[in-house]
Amino acid sequence: MKEELIKNIEKLHTTKLGEVRIQKNLNLSDTNVVNTIKNIILKRECKINQKGKNIYCETKDIILTINKNNFCIITAHKK
């Protein structure tokens, strides 16, 4: 699953509301949320699993939820 996500990393996107939600949940001041999420996914320690239609990317302190079909970043949470 990780290989497929990395192969399609340029397709990652989010909605305006998703961007606001992710910035709030991760306390980001960075205006380019998608690039921040890409960097998290590309980290070696990022574990990627698929459950149903979603992909879950997990590091020691963050969990990302991404739609498998359209690569839309749904949300991100701190653990």
C-alpha positions, 0 to 999 in steps of 0.5 A: 500500500505504501508503494501505491501511495508514494507512486500517486503522491502528486495526486494528494489534495484536500478541500478548503474545509479539510485544510482548515481542519488539518491546520487546527488539528496539527497546530500548523501555521504552514499554509501548504498543508498538502506539502506538509502531509506529503513530507509526513508520508515520505518519512521512513517511520510512517506506517501505512495501512488500508481499511475499507476505502481509507488509507491510514498513515501513522507516525509516532505522534500523528494519524492521517486519513486519506481516501484510497480512491481519489487521494483526498486527505480527509483529516489528521490528528495528533495521538 
